Amino acid sequence: MSGMDYMNSSGLNVLVNILTKARNQHGEVVICNLSKKIQELFLITKLNTLFQVTTDVTEAVESFKL
């Protein structure tokens, strides 16, 4: 998500729907490379408690290696 500087409620809804579909299939979603502005949005909306958020793709991939 490194190229995103703005997200509205529609974008947040898409992410929540993706997470719901993934978890219904016993999967997971990891969000990485959030801009400062979107990090703040995730904090305000408490989406940071639903999604696993990492700083980069390498960390995201490593999170799946358990």
N, CA, C and O atoms as CSV, one atom per row, in Angstrom:
chain,resi,resn,atom,element,x,y,z
A,1,MET,N,N,0.820,-1.192,0.000
A,1,MET,CA,C,0.000,0.000,0.000
A,1,MET,C,C,0.861,1.252,0.000
A,1,MET,O,O,0.392,2.331,0.362
A,2,SER,N,N,2.098,1.116,-0.397
A,2,SER,CA,C,3.031,2.245,-0.332
A,2,SER,C,C,2.627,3.420,-1.209
A,2,SER,O,O,3.020,4.552,-0.923
A,3,GLY,N,N,1.863,3.192,-2.258
A,3,GLY,CA,C,1.471,4.270,-3.153
A,3,GLY,C,C,0.216,5.012,-2.739
A,3,GLY,O,O,-0.198,5.956,-3.411
A,4,MET,N,N,-0.394,4.597,-1.643
A,4,MET,CA,C,-1.656,5.217,-1.219
A,4,MET,C,C,-1.404,6.305,-0.188
A,4,MET,O,O,-0.756,6.071,0.832
A,5,ASP,N,N,-1.920,7.494,-0.462
A,5,ASP,CA,C,-1.804,8.602,0.481
A,5,ASP,C,C,-3.144,8.964,1.091
A,5,ASP,O,O,-3.204,9.739,2.046
A,6,TYR,N,N,-4.228,8.407,0.545
A,6,TYR,CA,C,-5.572,8.766,0.989
A,6,TYR,C,C,-6.456,7.534,0.922
A,6,TYR,O,O,-6.343,6.723,0.003
A,7,MET,N,N,-7.338,7.401,1.906
A,7,MET,CA,C,-8.328,6.328,1.876
A,7,MET,C,C,-9.591,6.831,2.564
A,7,MET,O,O,-9.536,7.436,3.635
A,8,ASN,N,N,-10.730,6.569,1.926
A,8,ASN,CA,C,-12.009,6.971,2.536
A,8,ASN,C,C,-12.717,5.723,3.067
A,8,ASN,O,O,-12.147,4.632,3.074
A,9,SER,N,N,-13.947,5.893,3.505
A,9,SER,CA,C,-14.690,4.785,4.100
A,9,SER,C,C,-14.933,3.650,3.103
A,9,SER,O,O,-15.015,2.488,3.502
A,10,SER,N,N,-15.046,3.967,1.836
A,10,SER,CA,C,-15.217,2.919,0.830
A,10,SER,C,C,-13.985,2.023,0.755
A,10,SER,O,O,-14.104,0.801,0.657
A,11,GLY,N,N,-12.832,2.620,0.800
A,11,GLY,CA,C,-11.585,1.852,0.793
A,11,GLY,C,C,-11.448,0.999,2.036
A,11,GLY,O,O,-11.011,-0.149,1.964
A,12,LEU,N,N,-11.823,1.560,3.184
A,12,LEU,CA,C,-11.778,0.795,4.429
A,12,LEU,C,C,-12.739,-0.379,4.358
A,12,LEU,O,O,-12.421,-1.475,4.820
A,13,ASN,N,N,-13.904,-0.156,3.786
A,13,ASN,CA,C,-14.893,-1.215,3.635
A,13,ASN,C,C,-14.369,-2.346,2.750
A,13,ASN,O,O,-14.596,-3.521,3.042
A,14,VAL,N,N,-13.679,-1.998,1.683
A,14,VAL,CA,C,-13.095,-3.015,0.803
A,14,VAL,C,C,-12.092,-3.863,1.584
A,14,VAL,O,O,-12.092,-5.088,1.461
A,15,LEU,N,N,-11.249,-3.232,2.377
A,15,LEU,CA,C,-10.264,-3.980,3.156
A,15,LEU,C,C,-10.935,-4.910,4.166
A,15,LEU,O,O,-10.505,-6.051,4.335
A,16,VAL,N,N,-11.976,-4.437,4.834
A,16,VAL,CA,C,-12.691,-5.269,5.802
A,16,VAL,C,C,-13.356,-6.449,5.094
A,16,VAL,O,O,-13.353,-7.561,5.622
A,17,ASN,N,N,-13.921,-6.226,3.917
A,17,ASN,CA,C,-14.521,-7.319,3.150
A,17,ASN,C,C,-13.479,-8.350,2.728
A,17,ASN,O,O,-13.741,-9.552,2.768
A,18,ILE,N,N,-12.311,-7.889,2.327
A,18,ILE,CA,C,-11.228,-8.803,1.961
A,18,ILE,C,C,-10.817,-9.630,3.176
A,18,ILE,O,O,-10.622,-10.841,3.072
A,19,LEU,N,N,-10.687,-8.981,4.314
A,19,LEU,CA,C,-10.316,-9.685,5.542
A,19,LEU,C,C,-11.362,-10.723,5.913
A,19,LEU,O,O,-11.018,-11.848,6.276
A,20,THR,N,N,-12.623,-10.360,5.827
A,20,THR,CA,C,-13.715,-11.288,6.149
A,20,THR,C,C,-13.685,-12.511,5.242
A,20,THR,O,O,-13.805,-13.642,5.713
A,21,LYS,N,N,-13.524,-12.284,3.936
A,21,LYS,CA,C,-13.473,-13.398,2.986
A,21,LYS,C,C,-12.264,-14.293,3.239
A,21,LYS,O,O,-12.365,-15.518,3.166
A,22,ALA,N,N,-11.132,-13.686,3.533
A,22,ALA,CA,C,-9.918,-14.467,3.796
A,22,ALA,C,C,-10.090,-15.321,5.048
A,22,ALA,O,O,-9.760,-16.507,5.044
A,23,ARG,N,N,-10.602,-14.727,6.106
A,23,ARG,CA,C,-10.759,-15.476,7.355
A,23,ARG,C,C,-11.834,-16.547,7.246
A,23,ARG,O,O,-11.731,-17.586,7.898
A,24,ASN,N,N,-12.855,-16.321,6.443
A,24,ASN,CA,C,-13.869,-17.358,6.219
A,24,ASN,C,C,-13.270,-18.579,5.524
A,24,ASN,O,O,-13.804,-19.683,5.633
A,25,GLN,N,N,-12.180,-18.384,4.824
A,25,GLN,CA,C,-11.467,-19.467,4.145
A,25,GLN,C,C,-10.229,-19.902,4.933
A,25,GLN,O,O,-9.341,-20.565,4.398
A,26,HIS,N,N,-10.184,-19.515,6.225
A,26,HIS,CA,C,-9.075,-19.845,7.130
A,26,HIS,C,C,-7.767,-19.201,6.685
A,26,HIS,O,O,-6.688,-19.761,6.879
A,27,GLY,N,N,-7.878,-18.025,6.090
A,27,GLY,CA,C,-6.708,-17.279,5.649
A,27,GLY,C,C,-6.478,-16.058,6.521
A,27,GLY,O,O,-7.140,-15.873,7.542
A,28,GLU,N,N,-5.554,-15.247,6.114
A,28,GLU,CA,C,-5.209,-14.033,6.851
A,28,GLU,C,C,-4.805,-12.964,5.856
A,28,GLU,O,O,-4.402,-13.261,4.732
A,29,VAL,N,N,-4.918,-11.723,6.280
A,29,VAL,CA,C,-4.516,-10.570,5.475
A,29,VAL,C,C,-3.481,-9.789,6.272
A,29,VAL,O,O,-3.684,-9.485,7.447
A,30,VAL,N,N,-2.379,-9.471,5.622
A,30,VAL,CA,C,-1.356,-8.633,6.237
A,30,VAL,C,C,-1.244,-7.367,5.403
A,30,VAL,O,O,-1.089,-7.429,4.183
A,31,ILE,N,N,-1.322,-6.237,6.054
A,31,ILE,CA,C,-1.219,-4.934,5.393
A,31,ILE,C,C,0.196,-4.407,5.627
A,31,ILE,O,O,0.698,-4.449,6.751
A,32,CYS,N,N,0.835,-3.913,4.573
A,32,CYS,CA,C,2.189,-3.397,4.753
A,32,CYS,C,C,2.378,-2.085,3.998
A,32,CYS,O,O,1.600,-1.731,3.112
A,33,ASN,N,N,3.426,-1.387,4.376
A,33,ASN,CA,C,3.833,-0.128,3.734
A,33,ASN,C,C,2.777,0.962,3.823
A,33,ASN,O,O,2.535,1.665,2.842
A,34,LEU,N,N,2.152,1.114,4.970
A,34,LEU,CA,C,1.158,2.179,5.127
A,34,LEU,C,C,1.841,3.537,5.238
A,34,LEU,O,O,2.859,3.675,5.916
A,35,SER,N,N,1.278,4.526,4.575
A,35,SER,CA,C,1.770,5.888,4.731
A,35,SER,C,C,1.401,6.372,6.136
A,35,SER,O,O,0.553,5.781,6.804
A,36,LYS,N,N,2.034,7.428,6.561
A,36,LYS,CA,C,1.770,7.983,7.899
A,36,LYS,C,C,0.288,8.346,8.049
A,36,LYS,O,O,-0.322,8.085,9.086
A,37,LYS,N,N,-0.264,8.931,7.033
A,37,LYS,CA,C,-1.666,9.361,7.060
A,37,LYS,C,C,-2.615,8.166,7.212
A,37,LYS,O,O,-3.573,8.226,7.982
A,38,ILE,N,N,-2.346,7.093,6.482
A,38,ILE,CA,C,-3.217,5.918,6.561
A,38,ILE,C,C,-2.961,5.152,7.855
A,38,ILE,O,O,-3.878,4.528,8.388
A,39,GLN,N,N,-1.739,5.185,8.367
A,39,GLN,CA,C,-1.471,4.606,9.689
A,39,GLN,C,C,-2.349,5.279,10.741
A,39,GLN,O,O,-2.931,4.609,11.594
A,40,GLU,N,N,-2.439,6.595,10.677
A,40,GLU,CA,C,-3.280,7.341,11.616
A,40,GLU,C,C,-4.754,6.958,11.445
A,40,GLU,O,O,-5.478,6.831,12.432
A,41,LEU,N,N,-5.197,6.775,10.210
A,41,LEU,CA,C,-6.568,6.357,9.938
A,41,LEU,C,C,-6.838,4.979,10.544
A,41,LEU,O,O,-7.895,4.754,11.133
A,42,PHE,N,N,-5.885,4.062,10.398
A,42,PHE,CA,C,-6.037,2.734,10.992
A,42,PHE,C,C,-6.131,2.827,12.512
A,42,PHE,O,O,-6.891,2.080,13.128
A,43,LEU,N,N,-5.373,3.729,13.123
A,43,LEU,CA,C,-5.437,3.910,14.579
A,43,LEU,C,C,-6.781,4.488,15.009
A,43,LEU,O,O,-7.393,4.007,15.963
A,44,ILE,N,N,-7.233,5.507,14.311
A,44,ILE,CA,C,-8.495,6.173,14.650
A,44,ILE,C,C,-9.668,5.204,14.523
A,44,ILE,O,O,-10.562,5.189,15.369
A,45,THR,N,N,-9.661,4.403,13.473
A,45,THR,CA,C,-10.764,3.466,13.216
A,45,THR,C,C,-10.572,2.130,13.933
A,45,THR,O,O,-11.447,1.264,13.896
A,46,LYS,N,N,-9.422,1.973,14.584
A,46,LYS,CA,C,-9.062,0.749,15.299
A,46,LYS,C,C,-8.918,-0.464,14.381
A,46,LYS,O,O,-8.985,-1.606,14.836
A,47,LEU,N,N,-8.720,-0.210,13.099
A,47,LEU,CA,C,-8.476,-1.312,12.172
A,47,LEU,C,C,-7.124,-1.961,12.419
A,47,LEU,O,O,-6.888,-3.093,11.998
A,48,ASN,N,N,-6.238,-1.247,13.101
A,48,ASN,CA,C,-4.944,-1.834,13.444
A,48,ASN,C,C,-5.102,-3.006,14.412
A,48,ASN,O,O,-4.174,-3.799,14.572
A,49,THR,N,N,-6.271,-3.129,15.063
A,49,THR,CA,C,-6.519,-4.265,15.950
A,49,THR,C,C,-7.091,-5.457,15.188
A,49,THR,O,O,-7.053,-6.581,15.688
A,50,LEU,N,N,-7.616,-5.232,13.996
A,50,LEU,CA,C,-8.168,-6.315,13.181
A,50,LEU,C,C,-7.140,-6.880,12.215
A,50,LEU,O,O,-7.058,-8.092,12.016
A,51,PHE,N,N,-6.358,-5.991,11.618
A,51,PHE,CA,C,-5.368,-6.388,10.632
A,51,PHE,C,C,-4.001,-6.508,11.271
A,51,PHE,O,O,-3.673,-5.800,12.223
A,52,GLN,N,N,-3.215,-7.417,10.730
A,52,GLN,CA,C,-1.799,-7.420,11.064
A,52,GLN,C,C,-1.154,-6.388,10.147
A,52,GLN,O,O,-1.314,-6.459,8.928
A,53,VAL,N,N,-0.433,-5.439,10.715
A,53,VAL,CA,C,0.199,-4.375,9.936
A,53,VAL,C,C,1.710,-4.502,10.084
A,53,VAL,O,O,2.232,-4.573,11.197
A,54,THR,N,N,2.408,-4.529,8.948
A,54,THR,CA,C,3.866,-4.615,8.959
A,54,THR,C,C,4.453,-3.419,8.214
A,54,THR,O,O,3.758,-2.706,7.490
A,55,THR,N,N,5.736,-3.228,8.413
A,55,THR,CA,C,6.381,-2.059,7.805
A,55,THR,C,C,6.757,-2.283,6.345
A,55,THR,O,O,6.824,-1.328,5.571
A,56,ASP,N,N,7.006,-3.551,5.953
A,56,ASP,CA,C,7.401,-3.809,4.569
A,56,ASP,C,C,6.977,-5.205,4.139
A,56,ASP,O,O,6.487,-5.993,4.948
A,57,VAL,N,N,7.169,-5.502,2.868
A,57,VAL,CA,C,6.742,-6.780,2.292
A,57,VAL,C,C,7.515,-7.939,2.909
A,57,VAL,O,O,6.938,-8.993,3.177
A,58,THR,N,N,8.806,-7.758,3.136
A,58,THR,CA,C,9.618,-8.824,3.724
A,58,THR,C,C,9.066,-9.243,5.075
A,58,THR,O,O,8.941,-10.435,5.358
A,59,GLU,N,N,8.739,-8.274,5.902
A,59,GLU,CA,C,8.170,-8.564,7.210
A,59,GLU,C,C,6.805,-9.234,7.079
A,59,GLU,O,O,6.471,-10.125,7.860
A,60,ALA,N,N,6.021,-8.810,6.098
A,60,ALA,CA,C,4.711,-9.412,5.863
A,60,ALA,C,C,4.847,-10.880,5.478
A,60,ALA,O,O,4.128,-11.732,5.999
A,61,VAL,N,N,5.770,-11.172,4.568
A,61,VAL,CA,C,5.984,-12.552,4.142
A,61,VAL,C,C,6.481,-13.395,5.309
A,61,VAL,O,O,6.029,-14.525,5.492
A,62,GLU,N,N,7.397,-12.862,6.093
A,62,GLU,CA,C,7.923,-13.578,7.257
A,62,GLU,C,C,6.821,-13.897,8.265
A,62,GLU,O,O,6.900,-14.909,8.963
A,63,SER,N,N,5.808,-13.060,8.352
A,63,SER,CA,C,4.730,-13.292,9.317
A,63,SER,C,C,3.930,-14.556,8.996
A,63,SER,O,O,3.259,-15.102,9.871
A,64,PHE,N,N,3.998,-15.020,7.754
A,64,PHE,CA,C,3.282,-16.230,7.354
A,64,PHE,C,C,4.098,-17.487,7.615
A,64,PHE,O,O,3.564,-18.594,7.553
A,65,LYS,N,N,5.378,-17.331,7.906
A,65,LYS,CA,C,6.261,-18.481,8.133
A,65,LYS,C,C,6.279,-18.822,9.614
A,65,LYS,O,O,7.134,-18.357,10.367
A,66,LEU,N,N,5.329,-19.634,10.009
A,66,LEU,CA,C,5.265,-20.044,11.422
A,66,LEU,C,C,5.574,-21.490,11.596
A,66,LEU,O,O,5.563,-21.993,12.719
